[in-house]
Structures are given as structure tokens and as C-alpha cells.
Amino acid sequence: MSGTQRRTALVTGGGSGIGRAIALRLAADGFATAVLDLDKDAAESVAGEARGSGHEAMAVAGVDVSDRVQVNAAFEVVRSAFGPVVTLVNNAGKSGFKEFLKITDASWDQIMAVNLSGPFYCCQAAIPDMIEAGWGRIVNISSSSAHSGQQYMTHYVSSKAGLIGLTKSLALEFGPKGITVNTVPPGFVDTPMLRGSEQRGLLGSSVEDIAAVTPVRRAGRPEDIAAACSFLVSEEAGYITGQIIGVNGGRNT
Ligand code: NAD
């Protein structure tokens, strides 16, 4: 597949925050972009925003990445409209905050289902298209907390650490097929998820106070993560695979 041919990108959790920025960026980069989100209105709004800027985008709205049947159906819809899905960004995520001894089985299972099984299902849905094309790009949005650990977030951090393992293993298995698989672990990006944690007092401080002690002296922006994704899915990033590309203002080095 040449760099000038149309490519299809699918971004999970594309309706909000980091996923929204990634979807808008990939659409602006020329990908026919599918915005998949559990939140129907959010997915449609982002796809509409991209189309309003003259780019090609569609919503796959109301899809739960933790449900394989829904995932497979969504990929089929995107394939029919835009062609093989050769670029995938697994961004949809669910946060959680609980003392370890109080984490229930249900909460553990739900976070694992969204943050780890979701990417597993999406990768299994997309990789056959990528093999057929002899070209593919996968970026998994993990979390800097998987490197540092994070108290009261053991279920979330464990799921994101698993996503890093998924990334590295797929990179080895599918490198020979022209498919790269990398992970961007965001840290401290100003999104509804982060503001929600701030409002619940879970950051231990305000976003602004934490920004003041961050090496680059600001919170991350969703566009910072989108810029890294844009590069990782580009033609020229073809020799980068199995890597963890930290985008965190120097908070983790
Ligand atoms: P956000 O809450 O703003 O957006 C997440 C989106 O995912 C929402 O639109 C939501 O509807 C969607 N979603 C949630 N569960 C879903 C499901 N089961 N199926 C489909 N869609 C679903 O969050 P964000 O801050 O933009 O986070 C995006 C990703 O970045 C997440 O994976 C998150 O864990 C990761 N992350 C964020 C930060 C940060 O500082 N914001 C830090 C580390 C990691």
C-alpha cells in the first residue's frame, strides 16, 4: 500500500478527550477516520466536527469495546463504508480508584474488560485487514501509571500494564507482516477523565498545582498525544515498533 492511497483509521473512545484529539488529527492527516465510542452523541459530534473541517469521518456510535460481538459488527460497518481497517488506535479506557482490599471482582473484571480485552478484540478484528494489505499501524493508549504504579488504582494500572505486554508481543509477531504496534502512555493530560479525578479529590492537588511542578510547567493537552499518534501511524515511522513513547511533560523519564 503506498503512502498516497486512502487509508482507514479507527479510534476507540474517539468521542472525548485524548481520543477525540487523535480522531480529529488522523482525519486531518487524510485518514478516513471511524470514531468509535460507547457515547453515541459524543462519537457523532466528533465525526461531524471532522467532516465540518472537510475531512472524511464516520461515527460508530454506542459500541462497547468490551463486547466482542459489538466490536466485530462495528469493524464490519467501517470496512463496508471506508475499506479495510489498517490503522487502529486503542484509546477507550475506564478509570477506577479504590483501596486494593476493597476492589470487587466485578470492578476488576470491568476495568480489565474495557482496558485490556477491548484492545484484544479490536486487534483481532483489525489485524487480518492489515495482513491482507501488507501494512498496518496499531497504537495502544496505555498510561504512565503502568510504569510508576499508582496507589488505589491497582485494577486500572494492572490493565494498562497488560496493554503494554500486548503491544510488545504483537510487535514481534506481526513485524514481519508490515504491521507496527506501539504504545503511548499518557500522563497528566487535561481531559474530562482527569478533571473528574480532580473533582473527586483523587489527585491530591489541583491540576494547576500539579502543572506548576511538572518539568514543562503545564498539563498535557490531548493534542500532545494526538501528535505522537500521528507520527506513529505515518509511513516514516515504519521502523518503530514495540516501543513505549512517553508523552508526559517529563513527569516520567
Ligand atoms: P475520557 O474519559 O475523556 O474519554 C474516554 C472515552 O472512552 C469516552 O468518550 C468514553 O465514552 C469512551 N469509552 C469508555 N468506555 C468505553 C467502552 N467500553 N467502549 C467504547 N468507548 C468507551 O478519557 P481520556 O482522559 O481522554 O483517556 C483516554 C485514554 O487515555 C484512556 O485509555 C485513559 O486510560 C488514558 N489515559 C489518560 C490519562 C489522562 O491524564 N487523561 C492518563 C493516562 C492514561
Boltz pocket constraint, residues with backbone or C-beta under 6 A from the ligand:
constraints:
  - pocket:
      binder: B
      contacts: [[A, 12], [A, 13], [A, 14], [A, 15], [A, 16], [A, 17], [A, 18], [A, 19], [A, 36], [A, 37], [A, 38], [A, 39], [A, 42], [A, 63], [A, 64], [A, 65], [A, 66], [A, 90], [A, 91], [A, 92], [A, 93], [A, 94], [A, 95], [A, 114], [A, 141], [A, 142], [A, 143], [A, 144], [A, 145], [A, 185], [A, 186], [A, 187], [A, 188], [A, 189], [A, 190], [A, 191], [A, 192], [A, 193], [A, 194]]
      max_distance: 6.0
